[in-house]
Amino acid sequence: MTPDDILRHKPAVLSQAQREDYFRKGYMAVADAIPAEWLRRLRDLSAEFLEASKACSASNDAFDLGARHSREQPHVRRLRALVDRHPDFWKFASESPFADIAADLVGPDVKFHSSKLNYKWPGGGEIVDWHQDIPAWPHTNYSPVTLGVYLDDCPREQGPLTCIPGSQNGPIFVHRDDAGKWTGSVRARDMAGVDQSEAEDLTGAAGTVIAINCRTLHASRANMTGRVRPVALFVYSSADAFPWTAAPTPTSHTGDIVRGKAATVAHLDPTPCPVPPDWAKTGYGSIFTVQRVEEMN
Ligand SMILES: O=C(O)CCC(=O)C(=O)O
């Protein structure tokens, strides 16, 4: 679906002005958009998994661990394929008002793609470089949105995501180095041509919902506080968007329709999109491993 098609449908949670703002800038942050009970449940689950990570000494299907992770000082960079970690994560993604927010941004027929919970630990490491999401998982159109929830307050100094307004209407960059190796980030010389002066931090209190269109240039800052920054991220698309490569981080629910009905006709946007590596053959890891995110703590 196109933004105009989507905006013609009545929203369930967001205001029309919020949706128009999302389509104009390519992102948004909305405070208090999910019920308090859901925020509590997500926080409790996150705490349970961080506790469980103490028993792990190496990354596995569930945990992407930092190099210095230990029982005494856990360092989980990412909880992978969140909806497969606990049924309540899937319930949140598919049955809660969060899925209605997805419908407000991709149209009434909503397809689930993937999910993860990213932690950014104190100490100035784990800066995520400028990138767009769509080159990692191309779709037949550009409806996909990454919808996130901050599980704790996230002020500027705590490593919020930051976005360049209007960049969803600009070029889709190749996320590879000059030798053709996938880097998961935009080349420095391409970023040199992008006006970064208007970049906006998506800060907010715990429970703030953020939405980033799949073409929007975004990054995230260092966490300069003494507190962890957890953000749960879920990707959805219009049902008429079909991935044309293997998913980098598939889940058991990838492709499930969470609102409305499955599409019988694909919507094809003619804008060319770079091709990622064949994840089915290479595997993916995480943005932290491909961007070789520096660990300073
Ligand atoms: O967790 C972060 O700070 C950034 C995550 C992000 O942009 C991504 O995973 O695509």
The ligand as a MOL file (V3000), in Angstrom:
LIG
                    3D

  0  0  0     0  0            999 V3000
M  V30 BEGIN CTAB
M  V30 COUNTS 10 9 0 0 0
M  V30 BEGIN ATOM
M  V30 1 O 19.2510 -0.6740 19.0580 0
M  V30 2 C 19.7160 0.2960 18.4610 0
M  V30 3 O 20.2390 1.2250 19.0550 0
M  V30 4 C 19.6150 0.4380 16.9580 0
M  V30 5 C 18.9450 -0.6880 16.3340 0
M  V30 6 C 18.7630 -0.5530 14.8800 0
M  V30 7 O 18.7630 0.4960 14.2860 0
M  V30 8 C 18.5440 -1.7970 14.1280 0
M  V30 9 O 18.6370 -2.8860 14.7340 0
M  V30 10 O 18.2810 -1.6950 12.9110 0
M  V30 END ATOM
M  V30 BEGIN BOND
M  V30 1 2 1 2
M  V30 2 1 2 3
M  V30 3 1 2 4
M  V30 4 1 4 5
M  V30 5 1 5 6
M  V30 6 2 6 7
M  V30 7 1 6 8
M  V30 8 2 8 9
M  V30 9 1 8 10
M  V30 END BOND
M  V30 END CTAB
M  END
